[in-house]
């Protein structure tokens, strides 16, 4: 079973919180909110997305990169896919 299916409730709860934070940010911008409050909301959204990324990344590493039945070629392919995603995320 995929780790995203196993942890689906937790992941969806995180996504819903992020959605709520993004909507609050949108409202603050629409209503001409204070710069400091908007900056704080942006930081909160970023932190929430980083937390989601860390949770999914940990599950991915534990499930795919430590799989005992993976061949060396499969493990190398998994590492390359992961590195591509991390490079993209860090841009």
Secondary structure in CASP SS format (residue, H / E / C, confidence):
PFRMAT SS
TARGET T0000
AUTHOR 0000-0000-0000
METHOD secondary structure of the structure
MODEL  1
X C 1.00
X C 1.00
X H 1.00
X H 1.00
X H 1.00
X H 1.00
X C 1.00
X H 1.00
X H 1.00
X H 1.00
X H 1.00
X H 1.00
X H 1.00
X H 1.00
X H 1.00
X H 1.00
X H 1.00
X H 1.00
X H 1.00
X H 1.00
X H 1.00
X H 1.00
X H 1.00
X H 1.00
X H 1.00
X H 1.00
X H 1.00
X H 1.00
X H 1.00
X H 1.00
X C 1.00
X C 1.00
X C 1.00
X C 1.00
X H 1.00
X H 1.00
X H 1.00
X H 1.00
X H 1.00
X H 1.00
X H 1.00
X H 1.00
X H 1.00
X H 1.00
X H 1.00
X H 1.00
X H 1.00
X H 1.00
X H 1.00
X H 1.00
X H 1.00
X H 1.00
X H 1.00
X H 1.00
X H 1.00
X H 1.00
X H 1.00
X H 1.00
X H 1.00
X H 1.00
X H 1.00
X H 1.00
X H 1.00
X H 1.00
X H 1.00
X C 1.00
X C 1.00
X C 1.00
X C 1.00
X C 1.00
X C 1.00
X H 1.00
X H 1.00
X H 1.00
X H 1.00
X H 1.00
X H 1.00
X H 1.00
X H 1.00
X H 1.00
X H 1.00
X H 1.00
X H 1.00
X H 1.00
X H 1.00
X H 1.00
X H 1.00
X H 1.00
X H 1.00
X H 1.00
X C 1.00
END
